[in-house]
Amino acid sequence: MAYSLTFNSIDLGDYDLIVTSSGINSFHQVGEYAQLQTKGYSFKPKRSPRLIALDCQVTGTSRSNLDDNLDNIRLALVESQVKQLILDTITGRYFNAILESFDGDYKSAGLFDGKLSFVCPDPLGHSTTETDSDFNIDSDPDTIIETTEGTGDISPVFTLKAGEDLTDVTIKVENLTSEEELQWTGSLANTEELEINVPLWIAYKEGTASMSSVTGQFPHLIANAANSIKVTAFSNTGTLNIKYRNTYL
């Protein structure tokens, strides 16, 4: 049903829920600063959780049918951790949300007028489409360009696949645009993979965590920009895959 929502892959339009108005675009951040006698210093602000308040109506062919719809909606909404929330009117992105409250009153035997309140500890909206980019590493070092969209910082997964045996090397992946570089020291056999998982802050070798030699910063992608990604000490026969979702403030 149009003008409804999907939560945890469950379309609540199937239970005759219609969103009549939404506060989906609310965004807040908290500025931090140190105030001295004659001057002050500001620091990078912290983004507050996104609060989403939705006015809604639930209908039914009878009071019994309406109550069944409400029961099914509550069953779908009550989860112990965040789930994907998608509004029919903003189909290109989702929010990682958890229900705070579902309130309202019966207006007739077949109409419930309510309000849904969600909180998103991660305040960013995420694209429902994953970007998946492949590059050949043709030189050492090699720099490739990944152009992003959106408005929020992006946490990608970099996967480096060796094209030959690499022994006791210090592989560097640096985003020249954000000035963040991660270094990993070790060996990779031909076709073995090194994954740099920025969302989890973990480096994996062939699917196993490999953090003992990691130094530096996990490199993010800047939104709506041509990001210059420099790869060092990976010879000239390997490949790089970058997966991510554009994000929105």
Short mmCIF file of the C-alpha atoms (twelve columns), coordinates in Angstrom:
data_MODEL
# 
_entry.id   MODEL 
# 
loop_
_atom_site.group_PDB 
_atom_site.id 
_atom_site.type_symbol 
_atom_site.label_atom_id 
_atom_site.label_alt_id 
_atom_site.label_comp_id 
_atom_site.label_asym_id 
_atom_site.label_seq_id 
_atom_site.Cartn_x 
_atom_site.Cartn_y 
_atom_site.Cartn_z 
_atom_site.pdbx_PDB_model_num 
ATOM 1   C CA . MET A 1   0.000   0.000   0.000   1 
ATOM 2   C CA . ALA A 2   1.295   3.481   -0.857  1 
ATOM 3   C CA . TYR A 3   2.022   5.954   1.962   1 
ATOM 4   C CA . SER A 4   2.775   3.227   4.465   1 
ATOM 5   C CA . LEU A 5   6.098   1.874   5.769   1 
ATOM 6   C CA . THR A 6   8.184   -1.276  5.837   1 
ATOM 7   C CA . PHE A 7   9.895   -2.332  9.066   1 
ATOM 8   C CA . ASN A 8   12.236  -5.323  9.248   1 
ATOM 9   C CA . SER A 9   11.105  -6.275  5.717   1 
ATOM 10  C CA . ILE A 10  7.428   -6.372  6.804   1 
ATOM 11  C CA . ASP A 11  5.117   -4.095  4.800   1 
ATOM 12  C CA . LEU A 12  2.700   -2.598  7.335   1 
ATOM 13  C CA . GLY A 13  0.480   -1.521  4.460   1 
ATOM 14  C CA . ASP A 14  -0.615  -5.160  4.436   1 
ATOM 15  C CA . TYR A 15  -2.301  -4.352  7.771   1 
ATOM 16  C CA . ASP A 16  -3.965  -1.183  6.456   1 
ATOM 17  C CA . LEU A 17  -1.548  1.280   8.078   1 
ATOM 18  C CA . ILE A 18  -1.226  4.654   6.324   1 
ATOM 19  C CA . VAL A 19  1.346   7.299   7.276   1 
ATOM 20  C CA . THR A 20  -0.414  10.677  7.221   1 
ATOM 21  C CA . SER A 21  2.606   12.837  8.118   1 
ATOM 22  C CA . SER A 22  6.224   12.243  9.059   1 
ATOM 23  C CA . GLY A 23  9.118   13.938  10.811  1 
ATOM 24  C CA . ILE A 24  11.702  11.954  8.875   1 
ATOM 25  C CA . ASN A 25  13.896  14.949  8.029   1 
ATOM 26  C CA . SER A 26  14.736  15.992  11.575  1 
ATOM 27  C CA . PHE A 27  18.507  16.140  12.164  1 
ATOM 28  C CA . HIS A 28  20.414  17.393  15.225  1 
ATOM 29  C CA . GLN A 29  23.998  17.555  16.425  1 
ATOM 30  C CA . VAL A 30  25.586  18.671  19.684  1 
ATOM 31  C CA . GLY A 31  28.451  21.134  19.513  1 
ATOM 32  C CA . GLU A 32  31.287  20.716  22.013  1 
ATOM 33  C CA . TYR A 33  33.609  23.474  23.102  1 
ATOM 34  C CA . ALA A 34  35.994  24.626  25.809  1 
ATOM 35  C CA . GLN A 35  35.403  28.141  27.129  1 
ATOM 36  C CA . LEU A 36  38.353  30.030  28.611  1 
ATOM 37  C CA . GLN A 37  38.385  33.489  30.159  1 
ATOM 38  C CA . THR A 38  39.178  35.373  26.961  1 
ATOM 39  C CA . LYS A 39  38.521  32.857  24.188  1 
ATOM 40  C CA . GLY A 40  36.829  29.589  23.329  1 
ATOM 41  C CA . TYR A 41  37.690  26.499  21.300  1 
ATOM 42  C CA . SER A 42  35.183  24.371  19.387  1 
ATOM 43  C CA . PHE A 43  35.502  20.649  18.701  1 
ATOM 44  C CA . LYS A 44  33.908  18.332  16.174  1 
ATOM 45  C CA . PRO A 45  30.187  18.072  17.030  1 
ATOM 46  C CA . LYS A 46  28.514  14.797  17.926  1 
ATOM 47  C CA . ARG A 47  25.494  13.732  15.922  1 
ATOM 48  C CA . SER A 48  22.433  13.103  18.036  1 
ATOM 49  C CA . PRO A 49  20.205  10.090  17.449  1 
ATOM 50  C CA . ARG A 50  17.549  10.738  14.808  1 
ATOM 51  C CA . LEU A 51  14.013  10.825  16.210  1 
ATOM 52  C CA . ILE A 52  11.289  9.879   13.733  1 
ATOM 53  C CA . ALA A 53  7.678   10.712  14.632  1 
ATOM 54  C CA . LEU A 54  5.002   9.455   12.240  1 
ATOM 55  C CA . ASP A 55  1.298   10.260  12.360  1 
ATOM 56  C CA . CYS A 56  -0.649  7.279   11.064  1 
ATOM 57  C CA . GLN A 57  -4.061  5.711   10.674  1 
ATOM 58  C CA . VAL A 58  -5.035  2.041   10.752  1 
ATOM 59  C CA . THR A 59  -8.314  0.913   9.252   1 
ATOM 60  C CA . GLY A 60  -10.361 -2.273  9.374   1 
ATOM 61  C CA . THR A 61  -13.531 -3.674  7.887   1 
ATOM 62  C CA . SER A 62  -14.835 -4.207  11.445  1 
ATOM 63  C CA . ARG A 63  -13.668 -3.673  15.009  1 
ATOM 64  C CA . SER A 64  -12.406 -7.248  15.104  1 
ATOM 65  C CA . ASN A 65  -10.500 -6.825  11.841  1 
ATOM 66  C CA . LEU A 66  -9.071  -3.509  13.055  1 
ATOM 67  C CA . ASP A 67  -7.835  -5.127  16.279  1 
ATOM 68  C CA . ASP A 68  -6.235  -7.938  14.273  1 
ATOM 69  C CA . ASN A 69  -4.408  -5.338  12.180  1 
ATOM 70  C CA . LEU A 70  -3.205  -3.516  15.301  1 
ATOM 71  C CA . ASP A 71  -1.985  -6.781  16.855  1 
ATOM 72  C CA . ASN A 72  -0.035  -7.656  13.711  1 
ATOM 73  C CA . ILE A 73  1.485   -4.167  13.543  1 
ATOM 74  C CA . ARG A 74  2.657   -4.351  17.157  1 
ATOM 75  C CA . LEU A 75  4.067   -7.829  16.556  1 
ATOM 76  C CA . ALA A 76  6.066   -6.514  13.602  1 
ATOM 77  C CA . LEU A 77  7.305   -3.362  15.354  1 
ATOM 78  C CA . VAL A 78  8.449   -4.684  18.743  1 
ATOM 79  C CA . GLU A 79  12.076  -5.779  18.299  1 
ATOM 80  C CA . SER A 80  15.002  -5.913  20.713  1 
ATOM 81  C CA . GLN A 81  17.439  -4.222  18.312  1 
ATOM 82  C CA . VAL A 82  17.434  -1.787  15.410  1 
ATOM 83  C CA . LYS A 83  15.858  -2.866  12.128  1 
ATOM 84  C CA . GLN A 84  15.526  -1.253  8.732   1 
ATOM 85  C CA . LEU A 85  12.742  1.311   8.444   1 
ATOM 86  C CA . ILE A 86  11.669  2.378   4.937   1 
ATOM 87  C CA . LEU A 87  8.914   4.855   4.137   1 
ATOM 88  C CA . ASP A 88  6.960   4.410   0.920   1 
ATOM 89  C CA . THR A 89  7.528   8.088   0.141   1 
ATOM 90  C CA . ILE A 90  11.348  7.783   0.456   1 
ATOM 91  C CA . THR A 91  12.003  4.416   -1.152  1 
ATOM 92  C CA . GLY A 92  15.649  5.063   -1.982  1 
ATOM 93  C CA . ARG A 93  16.935  4.964   1.582   1 
ATOM 94  C CA . TYR A 94  16.415  3.222   4.918   1 
ATOM 95  C CA . PHE A 95  17.016  4.098   8.566   1 
ATOM 96  C CA . ASN A 96  18.272  1.778   11.310  1 
ATOM 97  C CA . ALA A 97  15.480  2.328   13.822  1 
ATOM 98  C CA . ILE A 98  13.916  0.882   16.942  1 
ATOM 99  C CA . LEU A 99  10.371  1.583   18.135  1 
ATOM 100 C CA . GLU A 100 9.944   3.881   21.138  1 
ATOM 101 C CA . SER A 101 6.155   4.093   21.234  1 
ATOM 102 C CA . PHE A 102 2.937   3.383   19.363  1 
ATOM 103 C CA . ASP A 103 0.066   5.451   20.760  1 
ATOM 104 C CA . GLY A 104 -3.418  6.401   19.602  1 
ATOM 105 C CA . ASP A 105 -7.174  6.092   19.969  1 
ATOM 106 C CA . TYR A 106 -10.107 4.486   18.216  1 
ATOM 107 C CA . LYS A 107 -12.057 7.045   16.188  1 
ATOM 108 C CA . SER A 108 -14.689 4.566   15.070  1 
ATOM 109 C CA . ALA A 109 -15.219 0.825   14.860  1 
ATOM 110 C CA . GLY A 110 -13.021 0.748   11.759  1 
ATOM 111 C CA . LEU A 111 -10.506 3.570   12.352  1 
ATOM 112 C CA . PHE A 112 -7.513  3.966   14.711  1 
ATOM 113 C CA . ASP A 113 -5.703  7.316   14.753  1 
ATOM 114 C CA . GLY A 114 -2.141  6.908   16.043  1 
ATOM 115 C CA . LYS A 115 1.446   8.082   16.322  1 
ATOM 116 C CA . LEU A 116 4.589   6.010   15.836  1 
ATOM 117 C CA . SER A 117 7.860   7.137   17.418  1 
ATOM 118 C CA . PHE A 118 11.220  5.621   16.426  1 
ATOM 119 C CA . VAL A 119 14.786  6.381   17.490  1 
ATOM 120 C CA . CYS A 120 17.819  5.822   15.252  1 
ATOM 121 C CA . PRO A 121 21.095  5.656   17.247  1 
ATOM 122 C CA . ASP A 122 22.812  5.939   13.863  1 
ATOM 123 C CA . PRO A 123 21.211  9.161   12.573  1 
ATOM 124 C CA . LEU A 124 22.161  8.652   8.922   1 
ATOM 125 C CA . GLY A 125 19.880  7.438   6.181   1 
ATOM 126 C CA . HIS A 126 21.409  4.665   4.057   1 
ATOM 127 C CA . SER A 127 20.897  3.978   0.371   1 
ATOM 128 C CA . THR A 128 18.876  0.852   -0.341  1 
ATOM 129 C CA . THR A 129 21.278  0.225   -3.255  1 
ATOM 130 C CA . GLU A 130 24.800  -1.029  -2.505  1 
ATOM 131 C CA . THR A 131 27.633  0.327   -4.632  1 
ATOM 132 C CA . ASP A 132 30.065  -2.402  -5.711  1 
ATOM 133 C CA . SER A 133 33.189  -1.189  -7.581  1 
ATOM 134 C CA . ASP A 134 36.069  -3.295  -8.966  1 
ATOM 135 C CA . PHE A 135 39.522  -1.980  -9.915  1 
ATOM 136 C CA . ASN A 136 42.765  -3.504  -11.179 1 
ATOM 137 C CA . ILE A 137 45.931  -2.569  -9.324  1 
ATOM 138 C CA . ASP A 138 48.298  -1.876  -12.211 1 
ATOM 139 C CA . SER A 139 51.259  -0.253  -10.484 1 
ATOM 140 C CA . ASP A 140 52.915  0.106   -7.092  1 
ATOM 141 C CA . PRO A 141 51.670  2.399   -5.709  1 
ATOM 142 C CA . ASP A 142 48.432  2.790   -7.637  1 
ATOM 143 C CA . THR A 143 45.694  5.385   -7.148  1 
ATOM 144 C CA . ILE A 144 42.086  4.873   -8.202  1 
ATOM 145 C CA . ILE A 145 39.114  7.231   -8.036  1 
ATOM 146 C CA . GLU A 146 35.808  6.312   -6.382  1 
ATOM 147 C CA . THR A 147 33.097  8.950   -6.803  1 
ATOM 148 C CA . THR A 148 30.377  8.901   -4.176  1 
ATOM 149 C CA . GLU A 149 26.953  10.472  -3.714  1 
ATOM 150 C CA . GLY A 150 24.947  11.391  -0.621  1 
ATOM 151 C CA . THR A 151 25.650  13.848  2.191   1 
ATOM 152 C CA . GLY A 152 27.034  11.760  5.094   1 
ATOM 153 C CA . ASP A 153 30.354  10.052  5.816   1 
ATOM 154 C CA . ILE A 154 30.600  6.580   4.245   1 
ATOM 155 C CA . SER A 155 32.081  3.442   5.832   1 
ATOM 156 C CA . PRO A 156 33.184  1.119   2.998   1 
ATOM 157 C CA . VAL A 157 34.550  -2.419  2.861   1 
ATOM 158 C CA . PHE A 158 37.824  -2.653  0.897   1 
ATOM 159 C CA . THR A 159 38.774  -6.121  -0.388  1 
ATOM 160 C CA . LEU A 160 42.257  -6.606  -1.831  1 
ATOM 161 C CA . LYS A 161 42.820  -9.830  -3.804  1 
ATOM 162 C CA . ALA A 162 46.450  -10.797 -4.425  1 
ATOM 163 C CA . GLY A 163 47.505  -11.548 -8.003  1 
ATOM 164 C CA . GLU A 164 50.752  -13.199 -6.894  1 
ATOM 165 C CA . ASP A 165 52.517  -14.295 -3.705  1 
ATOM 166 C CA . LEU A 166 53.276  -11.362 -1.397  1 
ATOM 167 C CA . THR A 167 55.706  -12.079 1.452   1 
ATOM 168 C CA . ASP A 168 56.262  -9.876  4.523   1 
ATOM 169 C CA . VAL A 169 54.839  -6.727  2.949   1 
ATOM 170 C CA . THR A 170 53.257  -3.656  4.537   1 
ATOM 171 C CA . ILE A 171 50.146  -2.976  2.503   1 
ATOM 172 C CA . LYS A 172 48.794  0.552   2.742   1 
ATOM 173 C CA . VAL A 173 45.319  1.754   1.798   1 
ATOM 174 C CA . GLU A 174 44.986  5.527   1.982   1 
ATOM 175 C CA . ASN A 175 42.160  7.855   1.101   1 
ATOM 176 C CA . LEU A 176 44.080  10.914  -0.039  1 
ATOM 177 C CA . THR A 177 40.842  12.904  0.051   1 
ATOM 178 C CA . SER A 178 40.082  12.244  3.723   1 
ATOM 179 C CA . GLU A 179 43.780  11.870  4.710   1 
ATOM 180 C CA . GLU A 180 43.166  8.533   6.435   1 
ATOM 181 C CA . GLU A 181 45.559  5.608   5.948   1 
ATOM 182 C CA . LEU A 182 45.557  2.039   7.252   1 
ATOM 183 C CA . GLN A 183 48.621  -0.241  7.195   1 
ATOM 184 C CA . TRP A 184 48.663  -4.042  7.442   1 
ATOM 185 C CA . THR A 185 51.837  -6.133  7.567   1 
ATOM 186 C CA . GLY A 186 51.893  -9.800  6.615   1 
ATOM 187 C CA . SER A 187 51.926  -12.255 3.718   1 
ATOM 188 C CA . LEU A 188 49.310  -13.177 1.131   1 
ATOM 189 C CA . ALA A 189 49.448  -16.109 -1.262  1 
ATOM 190 C CA . ASN A 190 48.202  -15.713 -4.819  1 
ATOM 191 C CA . THR A 191 44.363  -15.186 -4.857  1 
ATOM 192 C CA . GLU A 192 44.189  -14.688 -1.059  1 
ATOM 193 C CA . GLU A 193 42.159  -11.715 0.154   1 
ATOM 194 C CA . LEU A 194 42.725  -8.955  2.687   1 
ATOM 195 C CA . GLU A 195 39.477  -7.283  3.751   1 
ATOM 196 C CA . ILE A 196 39.467  -3.893  5.466   1 
ATOM 197 C CA . ASN A 197 36.036  -3.624  7.036   1 
ATOM 198 C CA . VAL A 198 35.611  0.007   8.020   1 
ATOM 199 C CA . PRO A 199 32.090  -0.337  9.570   1 
ATOM 200 C CA . LEU A 200 33.400  -3.004  11.979  1 
ATOM 201 C CA . TRP A 201 36.946  -1.570  12.370  1 
ATOM 202 C CA . ILE A 202 38.397  -5.010  11.617  1 
ATOM 203 C CA . ALA A 203 40.891  -6.298  9.026   1 
ATOM 204 C CA . TYR A 204 40.407  -9.881  7.852   1 
ATOM 205 C CA . LYS A 205 42.819  -12.219 6.055   1 
ATOM 206 C CA . GLU A 206 40.866  -14.918 4.246   1 
ATOM 207 C CA . GLY A 207 37.867  -14.340 6.523   1 
ATOM 208 C CA . THR A 208 39.832  -14.485 9.786   1 
ATOM 209 C CA . ALA A 209 40.450  -11.371 11.885  1 
ATOM 210 C CA . SER A 210 44.038  -10.189 11.429  1 
ATOM 211 C CA . MET A 211 44.602  -7.119  13.595  1 
ATOM 212 C CA . SER A 212 47.967  -7.656  15.306  1 
ATOM 213 C CA . SER A 213 49.925  -5.711  12.679  1 
ATOM 214 C CA . VAL A 214 47.322  -3.059  11.833  1 
ATOM 215 C CA . THR A 215 48.242  0.585   12.353  1 
ATOM 216 C CA . GLY A 216 46.774  3.911   11.284  1 
ATOM 217 C CA . GLN A 217 43.141  4.844   10.637  1 
ATOM 218 C CA . PHE A 218 40.358  2.984   8.890   1 
ATOM 219 C CA . PRO A 219 39.761  5.077   5.741   1 
ATOM 220 C CA . HIS A 220 36.251  6.426   5.209   1 
ATOM 221 C CA . LEU A 221 34.877  7.866   1.981   1 
ATOM 222 C CA . ILE A 222 33.854  11.501  1.708   1 
ATOM 223 C CA . ALA A 223 30.278  11.985  0.492   1 
ATOM 224 C CA . ASN A 224 29.520  13.551  -2.891  1 
ATOM 225 C CA . ALA A 225 33.203  13.612  -3.844  1 
ATOM 226 C CA . ALA A 226 35.831  11.982  -6.038  1 
ATOM 227 C CA . ASN A 227 37.824  9.988   -3.463  1 
ATOM 228 C CA . SER A 228 41.440  9.218   -4.406  1 
ATOM 229 C CA . ILE A 229 42.311  5.781   -2.977  1 
ATOM 230 C CA . LYS A 230 46.049  4.982   -2.971  1 
ATOM 231 C CA . VAL A 231 47.175  1.346   -2.616  1 
ATOM 232 C CA . THR A 232 50.835  0.659   -1.792  1 
ATOM 233 C CA . ALA A 233 52.888  -2.575  -1.691  1 
ATOM 234 C CA . PHE A 234 50.285  -4.674  -3.507  1 
ATOM 235 C CA . SER A 235 52.457  -5.253  -6.583  1 
ATOM 236 C CA . ASN A 236 50.812  -4.584  -9.960  1 
ATOM 237 C CA . THR A 237 48.728  -7.724  -10.466 1 
ATOM 238 C CA . GLY A 238 46.077  -7.561  -7.733  1 
ATOM 239 C CA . THR A 239 42.552  -6.191  -7.609  1 
ATOM 240 C CA . LEU A 240 40.586  -3.915  -5.287  1 
ATOM 241 C CA . ASN A 241 36.865  -4.113  -4.601  1 
ATOM 242 C CA . ILE A 242 35.019  -1.342  -2.729  1 
ATOM 243 C CA . LYS A 243 31.506  -1.905  -1.372  1 
ATOM 244 C CA . TYR A 244 29.447  0.716   0.431   1 
ATOM 245 C CA . ARG A 245 26.126  2.476   0.655   1 
ATOM 246 C CA . ASN A 246 25.800  6.211   0.187   1 
ATOM 247 C CA . THR A 247 24.497  7.903   3.321   1 
ATOM 248 C CA . TYR A 248 22.345  10.952  3.985   1 
ATOM 249 C CA . LEU A 249 22.168  13.473  6.809   1 
# 
